[in-house]
């Protein structure tokens, strides 16, 4: 299973359109995600046995009332699936598109 599949399957129960890298279609509320780093998490006999994937998951919505509830649900779903929260995640508002935006960063080690 790829890290993309893990993120997609983790967020699927939220029933919010979710896309790797960039959105497709015309949605006012959606989630995008991308990998911003990957590194060896476990090395044995000079071979990488496990990889740590660093993922940013972005929540986008034009509805201010949905914004905080949605990112809390996304954050909790990822934590429950074994993702580890990393770094800061400021609340943002994109003036040009009038959309609320929050990027959440996580680390995940794929289990075999």
N, CA, C and O atoms as a GROMACS GRO file, in nm:
protein
  448
    1UNK      N    1   0.086  -0.118   0.000
    1UNK     CA    2   0.000   0.000   0.000
    1UNK      C    3   0.090   0.124   0.000
    1UNK      O    4   0.189   0.128   0.073
    2UNK      N    5   0.056   0.223  -0.080
    2UNK     CA    6   0.135   0.345  -0.088
    2UNK      C    7   0.087   0.446   0.017
    2UNK      O    8  -0.023   0.434   0.071
    3UNK      N    9   0.171   0.544   0.044
    3UNK     CA   10   0.132   0.650   0.137
    3UNK      C   11   0.010   0.726   0.084
    3UNK      O   12  -0.073   0.772   0.163
    4UNK      N   13   0.000   0.739  -0.048
    4UNK     CA   14  -0.118   0.806  -0.106
    4UNK      C   15  -0.246   0.729  -0.073
    4UNK      O   16  -0.349   0.788  -0.039
    5UNK      N   17  -0.239   0.598  -0.084
    5UNK     CA   18  -0.355   0.514  -0.052
    5UNK      C   19  -0.391   0.524   0.096
    5UNK      O   20  -0.509   0.526   0.131
    6UNK      N   21  -0.290   0.530   0.181
    6UNK     CA   22  -0.315   0.541   0.325
    6UNK      C   23  -0.388   0.671   0.357
    6UNK      O   24  -0.486   0.671   0.432
    7UNK      N   25  -0.341   0.782   0.300
    7UNK     CA   26  -0.406   0.911   0.326
    7UNK      C   27  -0.549   0.909   0.273
    7UNK      O   28  -0.642   0.949   0.342
    8UNK      N   29  -0.566   0.863   0.149
    8UNK     CA   30  -0.700   0.862   0.088
    8UNK      C   31  -0.797   0.776   0.169
    8UNK      O   32  -0.909   0.818   0.196
    9UNK      N   33  -0.755   0.657   0.208
    9UNK     CA   34  -0.844   0.567   0.283
    9UNK      C   35  -0.872   0.621   0.423
    9UNK      O   36  -0.981   0.600   0.477
   10UNK      N   37  -0.775   0.688   0.484
   10UNK     CA   38  -0.795   0.747   0.616
   10UNK      C   39  -0.899   0.858   0.613
   10UNK      O   40  -0.980   0.870   0.705
   11UNK      N   41  -0.895   0.940   0.508
   11UNK     CA   42  -0.985   1.056   0.501
   11UNK      C   43  -1.119   1.026   0.433
   11UNK      O   44  -1.211   1.107   0.440
   12UNK      N   45  -1.131   0.912   0.369
   12UNK     CA   46  -1.254   0.877   0.296
   12UNK      C   47  -1.380   0.883   0.383
   12UNK      O   48  -1.482   0.932   0.336
   13UNK      N   49  -1.378   0.834   0.508
   13UNK     CA   50  -1.499   0.840   0.591
   13UNK      C   51  -1.552   0.982   0.617
   13UNK      O   52  -1.668   0.998   0.654
   14UNK      N   53  -1.469   1.084   0.597
   14UNK     CA   54  -1.514   1.220   0.618
   14UNK      C   55  -1.605   1.269   0.506
   14UNK      O   56  -1.673   1.371   0.520
   15UNK      N   57  -1.606   1.197   0.395
   15UNK     CA   58  -1.692   1.229   0.280
   15UNK      C   59  -1.668   1.370   0.225
   15UNK      O   60  -1.763   1.437   0.183
   16UNK      N   61  -1.543   1.413   0.225
   16UNK     CA   62  -1.502   1.541   0.168
   16UNK      C   63  -1.413   1.509   0.048
   16UNK      O   64  -1.323   1.426   0.060
   17UNK      N   65  -1.436   1.572  -0.067
   17UNK     CA   66  -1.348   1.544  -0.182
   17UNK      C   67  -1.202   1.564  -0.144
   17UNK      O   68  -1.163   1.668  -0.091
   18UNK      N   69  -1.120   1.462  -0.171
   18UNK     CA   70  -0.979   1.463  -0.132
   18UNK      C   71  -0.894   1.431  -0.254
   18UNK      O   72  -0.922   1.338  -0.330
   19UNK      N   73  -0.787   1.512  -0.272
   19UNK     CA   74  -0.704   1.499  -0.392
   19UNK      C   75  -0.556   1.506  -0.358
   19UNK      O   76  -0.515   1.586  -0.275
   20UNK      N   77  -0.474   1.421  -0.422
   20UNK     CA   78  -0.331   1.439  -0.409
   20UNK      C   79  -0.287   1.562  -0.487
   20UNK      O   80  -0.325   1.579  -0.603
   21UNK      N   81  -0.210   1.646  -0.427
   21UNK     CA   82  -0.144   1.764  -0.482
   21UNK      C   83  -0.239   1.880  -0.514
   21UNK      O   84  -0.223   1.986  -0.454
   22UNK      N   85  -0.335   1.864  -0.602
   22UNK     CA   86  -0.422   1.976  -0.638
   22UNK      C   87  -0.564   1.927  -0.662
   22UNK      O   88  -0.586   1.813  -0.701
   23UNK      N   89  -0.660   2.015  -0.639
   23UNK     CA   90  -0.800   1.974  -0.655
   23UNK      C   91  -0.836   1.964  -0.802
   23UNK      O   92  -0.775   2.027  -0.889
   24UNK      N   93  -0.936   1.885  -0.828
   24UNK     CA   94  -0.996   1.872  -0.960
   24UNK      C   95  -1.145   1.897  -0.943
   24UNK      O   96  -1.204   1.854  -0.843
   25UNK      N   97  -1.204   1.964  -1.036
   25UNK     CA   98  -1.348   1.990  -1.028
   25UNK      C   99  -1.378   2.120  -0.957
   25UNK      O  100  -1.288   2.197  -0.924
   26UNK      N  101  -1.506   2.141  -0.935
   26UNK     CA  102  -1.554   2.266  -0.877
   26UNK      C  103  -1.611   2.237  -0.738
   26UNK      O  104  -1.729   2.206  -0.723
   27UNK      N  105  -1.526   2.248  -0.637
   27UNK     CA  106  -1.567   2.221  -0.499
   27UNK      C  107  -1.538   2.343  -0.413
   27UNK      O  108  -1.434   2.408  -0.430
   28UNK      N  109  -1.628   2.375  -0.323
   28UNK     CA  110  -1.603   2.486  -0.231
   28UNK      C  111  -1.538   2.438  -0.101
   28UNK      O  112  -1.475   2.517  -0.030
   29UNK      N  113  -1.553   2.310  -0.071
   29UNK     CA  114  -1.488   2.249   0.045
   29UNK      C  115  -1.419   2.123  -0.004
   29UNK      O  116  -1.481   2.037  -0.066
   30UNK      N  117  -1.289   2.113   0.026
   30UNK     CA  118  -1.213   1.997  -0.021
   30UNK      C  119  -1.082   1.985   0.058
   30UNK      O  120  -1.047   2.074   0.135
   31UNK      N  121  -1.012   1.875   0.036
   31UNK     CA  122  -0.885   1.847   0.102
   31UNK      C  123  -0.784   1.814  -0.008
   31UNK      O  124  -0.814   1.741  -0.102
   32UNK      N  125  -0.663   1.869   0.006
   32UNK     CA  126  -0.552   1.827  -0.080
   32UNK      C  127  -0.439   1.780   0.010
   32UNK      O  128  -0.435   1.814   0.129
   33UNK      N  129  -0.348   1.701  -0.045
   33UNK     CA  130  -0.232   1.659   0.033
   33UNK      C  131  -0.114   1.635  -0.061
   33UNK      O  132  -0.130   1.609  -0.180
   34UNK      N  133   0.005   1.645  -0.004
   34UNK     CA  134   0.127   1.618  -0.079
   34UNK      C  135   0.237   1.572   0.016
   34UNK      O  136   0.232   1.600   0.136
   35UNK      N  137   0.336   1.503  -0.039
   35UNK     CA  138   0.453   1.462   0.037
   35UNK      C  139   0.555   1.576   0.030
   35UNK      O  140   0.584   1.626  -0.079
   36UNK      N  141   0.609   1.616   0.142
   36UNK     CA  142   0.713   1.719   0.138
   36UNK      C  143   0.849   1.664   0.178
   36UNK      O  144   0.949   1.735   0.168
   37UNK      N  145   0.854   1.539   0.222
   37UNK     CA  146   0.982   1.476   0.250
   37UNK      C  147   0.959   1.328   0.277
   37UNK      O  148   0.849   1.286   0.315
   38UNK      N  149   1.062   1.251   0.258
   38UNK     CA  150   1.063   1.111   0.302
   38UNK      C  151   1.206   1.077   0.338
   38UNK      O  152   1.301   1.125   0.277
   39UNK      N  153   1.218   0.991   0.438
   39UNK     CA  154   1.351   0.956   0.486
   39UNK      C  155   1.347   0.816   0.546
   39UNK      O  156   1.240   0.764   0.578
   40UNK      N  157   1.462   0.758   0.559
   40UNK     CA  158   1.470   0.625   0.620
   40UNK      C  159   1.426   0.632   0.766
   40UNK      O  160   1.474   0.717   0.841
   41UNK      N  161   1.337   0.544   0.806
   41UNK     CA  162   1.292   0.538   0.944
   41UNK      C  163   1.359   0.422   1.018
   41UNK      O  164   1.372   0.424   1.140
   42UNK      N  165   1.401   0.322   0.942
   42UNK     CA  166   1.468   0.206   1.001
   42UNK      C  167   1.561   0.146   0.897
   42UNK      O  168   1.519   0.115   0.786
   43UNK      N  169   1.687   0.130   0.935
   43UNK     CA  170   1.788   0.072   0.845
   43UNK      C  171   1.848  -0.050   0.913
   43UNK      O  172   1.886  -0.043   1.030
   44UNK      N  173   1.855  -0.160   0.840
   44UNK     CA  174   1.918  -0.282   0.890
   44UNK      C  175   2.004  -0.340   0.779
   44UNK      O  176   1.962  -0.345   0.663
   45UNK      N  177   2.122  -0.385   0.814
   45UNK     CA  178   2.215  -0.441   0.715
   45UNK      C  179   2.234  -0.346   0.596
   45UNK      O  180   2.235  -0.388   0.481
   46UNK      N  181   2.250  -0.219   0.628
   46UNK     CA  182   2.271  -0.114   0.527
   46UNK      C  183   2.159  -0.102   0.425
   46UNK      O  184   2.180  -0.055   0.313
   47UNK      N  185   2.038  -0.146   0.463
   47UNK     CA  186   1.924  -0.138   0.373
   47UNK      C  187   1.807  -0.071   0.446
   47UNK      O  188   1.777  -0.102   0.561
   48UNK      N  189   1.743   0.021   0.376
   48UNK     CA  190   1.626   0.088   0.433
   48UNK      C  191   1.512  -0.012   0.444
   48UNK      O  192   1.465  -0.066   0.344
   49UNK      N  193   1.467  -0.035   0.567
   49UNK     CA  194   1.359  -0.130   0.593
   49UNK      C  195   1.223  -0.062   0.605
   49UNK      O  196   1.120  -0.118   0.568
   50UNK      N  197   1.224   0.060   0.657
   50UNK     CA  198   1.102   0.138   0.676
   50UNK      C  199   1.129   0.281   0.632
   50UNK      O  200   1.238   0.334   0.651
   51UNK      N  201   1.028   0.343   0.574
   51UNK     CA  202   1.039   0.480   0.528
   51UNK      C  203   0.940   0.567   0.605
   51UNK      O  204   0.824   0.531   0.624
   52UNK      N  205   0.988   0.684   0.651
   52UNK     CA  206   0.902   0.783   0.714
   52UNK      C  207   0.860   0.883   0.607
   52UNK      O  208   0.945   0.941   0.539
   53UNK      N  209   0.730   0.903   0.592
   53UNK     CA  210   0.675   0.995   0.493
   53UNK      C  211   0.623   1.118   0.565
   53UNK      O  212   0.548   1.107   0.662
   54UNK      N  213   0.662   1.234   0.518
   54UNK     CA  214   0.616   1.360   0.574
   54UNK      C  215   0.512   1.418   0.479
   54UNK      O  216   0.541   1.446   0.363
   55UNK      N  217   0.391   1.434   0.530
   55UNK     CA  218   0.276   1.468   0.447
   55UNK      C  219   0.214   1.598   0.498
   55UNK      O  220   0.197   1.618   0.618
   56UNK      N  221   0.181   1.686   0.404
   56UNK     CA  222   0.101   1.803   0.439
   56UNK      C  223  -0.039   1.781   0.386
   56UNK      O  224  -0.058   1.752   0.267
   57UNK      N  225  -0.137   1.794   0.474
   57UNK     CA  226  -0.278   1.781   0.437
   57UNK      C  227  -0.341   1.919   0.453
   57UNK      O  228  -0.338   1.978   0.561
   58UNK      N  229  -0.397   1.970   0.343
   58UNK     CA  230  -0.455   2.104   0.343
   58UNK      C  231  -0.607   2.096   0.338
   58UNK      O  232  -0.665   2.025   0.255
   59UNK      N  233  -0.670   2.170   0.427
   59UNK     CA  234  -0.816   2.180   0.433
   59UNK      C  235  -0.854   2.314   0.371
   59UNK      O  236  -0.797   2.418   0.406
   60UNK      N  237  -0.950   2.311   0.278
   60UNK     CA  238  -0.994   2.431   0.207
   60UNK      C  239  -1.146   2.441   0.214
   60UNK      O  240  -1.216   2.343   0.190
   61UNK      N  241  -1.198   2.558   0.248
   61UNK     CA  242  -1.343   2.579   0.247
   61UNK      C  243  -1.376   2.728   0.239
   61UNK      O  244  -1.301   2.811   0.290
   62UNK      N  245  -1.486   2.759   0.176
   62UNK     CA  246  -1.534   2.897   0.171
   62UNK      C  247  -1.630   2.926   0.286
   62UNK      O  248  -1.673   3.040   0.304
   63UNK      N  249  -1.663   2.824   0.364
   63UNK     CA  250  -1.757   2.836   0.474
   63UNK      C  251  -1.683   2.847   0.607
   63UNK      O  252  -1.625   2.750   0.655
   64UNK      N  253  -1.684   2.966   0.665
   64UNK     CA  254  -1.612   2.990   0.790
   64UNK      C  255  -1.661   2.900   0.904
   64UNK      O  256  -1.583   2.863   0.991
   65UNK      N  257  -1.789   2.865   0.903
   65UNK     CA  258  -1.844   2.781   1.009
   65UNK      C  259  -1.796   2.636   0.997
   65UNK      O  260  -1.787   2.566   1.098
   66UNK      N  261  -1.767   2.592   0.877
   66UNK     CA  262  -1.720   2.455   0.853
   66UNK      C  263  -1.571   2.443   0.885
   66UNK      O  264  -1.523   2.336   0.922
   67UNK      N  265  -1.499   2.552   0.869
   67UNK     CA  266  -1.353   2.552   0.873
   67UNK      C  267  -1.293   2.482   0.995
   67UNK      O  268  -1.220   2.384   0.980
   68UNK      N  269  -1.323   2.531   1.116
   68UNK     CA  270  -1.260   2.474   1.235
   68UNK      C  271  -1.304   2.331   1.261
   68UNK      O  272  -1.224   2.247   1.302
   69UNK      N  273  -1.430   2.302   1.238
   69UNK     CA  274  -1.480   2.166   1.259
   69UNK      C  275  -1.414   2.068   1.163
   69UNK      O  276  -1.377   1.957   1.203
   70UNK      N  277  -1.399   2.107   1.038
   70UNK     CA  278  -1.341   2.019   0.938
   70UNK      C  279  -1.194   1.988   0.967
   70UNK      O  280  -1.153   1.872   0.962
   71UNK      N  281  -1.114   2.090   0.997
   71UNK     CA  282  -0.974   2.058   1.019
   71UNK      C  283  -0.954   1.977   1.147
   71UNK      O  284  -0.860   1.897   1.154
   72UNK      N  285  -1.038   1.995   1.247
   72UNK     CA  286  -1.029   1.911   1.367
   72UNK      C  287  -1.061   1.765   1.334
   72UNK      O  288  -0.996   1.674   1.385
   73UNK      N  289  -1.160   1.743   1.248
   73UNK     CA  290  -1.195   1.606   1.207
   73UNK      C  291  -1.082   1.543   1.126
   73UNK      O  292  -1.049   1.426   1.145
   74UNK      N  293  -1.023   1.620   1.037
   74UNK     CA  294  -0.911   1.571   0.956
   74UNK      C  295  -0.794   1.535   1.047
   74UNK      O  296  -0.736   1.427   1.036
   75UNK      N  297  -0.760   1.627   1.138
   75UNK     CA  298  -0.649   1.604   1.230
   75UNK      C  299  -0.672   1.478   1.313
   75UNK      O  300  -0.582   1.396   1.326
   76UNK      N  301  -0.791   1.462   1.368
   76UNK     CA  302  -0.819   1.347   1.452
   76UNK      C  303  -0.818   1.217   1.373
   76UNK      O  304  -0.767   1.116   1.422
   77UNK      N  305  -0.872   1.218   1.252
   77UNK     CA  306  -0.872   1.097   1.168
   77UNK      C  307  -0.729   1.052   1.140
   77UNK      O  308  -0.699   0.932   1.145
   78UNK      N  309  -0.641   1.146   1.109
   78UNK     CA  310  -0.502   1.111   1.079
   78UNK      C  311  -0.429   1.062   1.205
   78UNK      O  312  -0.355   0.964   1.198
   79UNK      N  313  -0.450   1.127   1.316
   79UNK     CA  314  -0.387   1.082   1.442
   79UNK      C  315  -0.436   0.942   1.479
   79UNK      O  316  -0.357   0.857   1.518
   80UNK      N  317  -0.566   0.919   1.466
   80UNK     CA  318  -0.622   0.786   1.496
   80UNK      C  319  -0.564   0.677   1.407
   80UNK      O  320  -0.556   0.561   1.447
   81UNK      N  321  -0.522   0.715   1.285
   81UNK     CA  322  -0.465   0.617   1.191
   81UNK      C  323  -0.315   0.598   1.210
   81UNK      O  324  -0.253   0.521   1.137
   82UNK      N  325  -0.256   0.669   1.306
   82UNK     CA  326  -0.114   0.649   1.335
   82UNK      C  327  -0.021   0.757   1.281
   82UNK      O  328   0.101   0.744   1.289
   83UNK      N  329  -0.077   0.864   1.225
   83UNK     CA  330   0.005   0.976   1.180
   83UNK      C  331   0.048   1.056   1.302
   83UNK      O  332  -0.027   1.067   1.400
   84UNK      N  333   0.168   1.113   1.297
   84UNK     CA  334   0.221   1.192   1.408
   84UNK      C  335   0.226   1.338   1.364
   84UNK      O  336   0.287   1.371   1.262
   85UNK      N  337   0.161   1.425   1.441
   85UNK     CA  338   0.154   1.568   1.408
   85UNK      C  339   0.294   1.629   1.412
   85UNK      O  340   0.371   1.600   1.503
   86UNK      N  341   0.326   1.714   1.314
   86UNK     CA  342   0.456   1.779   1.305
   86UNK      C  343   0.438   1.928   1.277
   86UNK      O  344   0.350   1.966   1.200
   87UNK      N  345   0.519   2.009   1.338
   87UNK     CA  346   0.526   2.151   1.304
   87UNK      C  347   0.402   2.232   1.335
   87UNK      O  348   0.314   2.190   1.409
   88UNK      N  349   0.401   2.350   1.275
   88UNK     CA  350   0.292   2.446   1.297
   88UNK      C  351   0.189   2.436   1.186
   88UNK      O  352   0.217   2.387   1.077
   89UNK      N  353   0.069   2.483   1.215
   89UNK     CA  354  -0.038   2.483   1.114
   89UNK      C  355  -0.125   2.606   1.134
   89UNK      O  356  -0.230   2.599   1.199
   90UNK      N  357  -0.082   2.719   1.078
   90UNK     CA  358  -0.158   2.843   1.098
   90UNK      C  359  -0.290   2.843   1.021
   90UNK      O  360  -0.305   2.777   0.918
   91UNK      N  361  -0.385   2.918   1.074
   91UNK     CA  362  -0.510   2.943   1.002
   91UNK      C  363  -0.481   3.049   0.897
   91UNK      O  364  -0.421   3.152   0.926
   92UNK      N  365  -0.523   3.023   0.774
   92UNK     CA  366  -0.498   3.116   0.665
   92UNK      C  367  -0.628   3.150   0.593
   92UNK      O  368  -0.723   3.073   0.593
   93UNK      N  369  -0.629   3.267   0.533
   93UNK     CA  370  -0.740   3.307   0.448
   93UNK      C  371  -0.682   3.359   0.319
   93UNK      O  372  -0.601   3.452   0.319
   94UNK      N  373  -0.723   3.299   0.208
   94UNK     CA  374  -0.672   3.337   0.076
   94UNK      C  375  -0.762   3.447   0.021
   94UNK      O  376  -0.875   3.420  -0.022
   95UNK      N  377  -0.714   3.570   0.023
   95UNK     CA  378  -0.794   3.684  -0.021
   95UNK      C  379  -0.839   3.673  -0.167
   95UNK      O  380  -0.954   3.705  -0.199
   96UNK      N  381  -0.750   3.628  -0.253
   96UNK     CA  382  -0.783   3.626  -0.396
   96UNK      C  383  -0.895   3.529  -0.431
   96UNK      O  384  -0.974   3.554  -0.522
   97UNK      N  385  -0.904   3.416  -0.358
   97UNK     CA  386  -1.009   3.317  -0.386
   97UNK      C  387  -1.117   3.314  -0.278
   97UNK      O  388  -1.216   3.242  -0.290
   98UNK      N  389  -1.097   3.394  -0.172
   98UNK     CA  390  -1.190   3.401  -0.059
   98UNK      C  391  -1.218   3.263   0.000
   98UNK      O  392  -1.333   3.222   0.016
   99UNK      N  393  -1.109   3.193   0.031
   99UNK     CA  394  -1.122   3.058   0.086
   99UNK      C  395  -1.035   3.046   0.212
   99UNK      O  396  -0.924   3.098   0.218
  100UNK      N  397  -1.089   2.977   0.312
  100UNK     CA  398  -1.014   2.948   0.434
  100UNK      C  399  -0.926   2.827   0.406
  100UNK      O  400  -0.964   2.736   0.333
  101UNK      N  401  -0.808   2.827   0.466
  101UNK     CA  402  -0.708   2.725   0.434
  101UNK      C  403  -0.625   2.694   0.558
  101UNK      O  404  -0.585   2.785   0.632
  102UNK      N  405  -0.600   2.566   0.580
  102UNK     CA  406  -0.513   2.525   0.690
  102UNK      C  407  -0.431   2.406   0.643
  102UNK      O  408  -0.486   2.307   0.595
  103UNK      N  409  -0.300   2.417   0.657
  103UNK     CA  410  -0.210   2.307   0.624
  103UNK      C  411  -0.167   2.235   0.750
  103UNK      O  412  -0.111   2.296   0.841
  104UNK      N  413  -0.193   2.106   0.755
  104UNK     CA  414  -0.157   2.023   0.871
  104UNK      C  415  -0.043   1.930   0.829
  104UNK      O  416  -0.054   1.862   0.727
  105UNK      N  417   0.063   1.926   0.907
  105UNK     CA  418   0.178   1.842   0.871
  105UNK      C  419   0.190   1.723   0.966
  105UNK      O  420   0.174   1.734   1.087
  106UNK      N  421   0.219   1.608   0.903
  106UNK     CA  422   0.227   1.482   0.976
  106UNK      C  423   0.343   1.398   0.925
  106UNK      O  424   0.393   1.417   0.815
  107UNK      N  425   0.384   1.305   1.009
  107UNK     CA  426   0.482   1.202   0.971
  107UNK      C  427   0.411   1.067   0.984
  107UNK      O  428   0.332   1.046   1.076
  108UNK      N  429   0.441   0.976   0.890
  108UNK     CA  430   0.380   0.843   0.895
  108UNK      C  431   0.482   0.740   0.846
  108UNK      O  432   0.547   0.760   0.743
  109UNK      N  433   0.495   0.632   0.920
  109UNK     CA  434   0.582   0.522   0.879
  109UNK      C  435   0.490   0.408   0.835
  109UNK      O  436   0.409   0.357   0.912
  110UNK      N  437   0.506   0.369   0.708
  110UNK     CA  438   0.423   0.260   0.656
  110UNK      C  439   0.456   0.131   0.728
  110UNK      O  440   0.573   0.098   0.750
  111UNK      N  441   0.352   0.059   0.765
  111UNK     CA  442   0.370  -0.070   0.831
  111UNK      C  443   0.360  -0.181   0.728
  111UNK      O  444   0.275  -0.176   0.639
  112UNK      N  445   0.445  -0.279   0.739
  112UNK     CA  446   0.443  -0.392   0.644
  112UNK      C  447   0.340  -0.496   0.682
  112UNK      O  448   0.326  -0.597   0.613
   0.00000   0.00000   0.00000
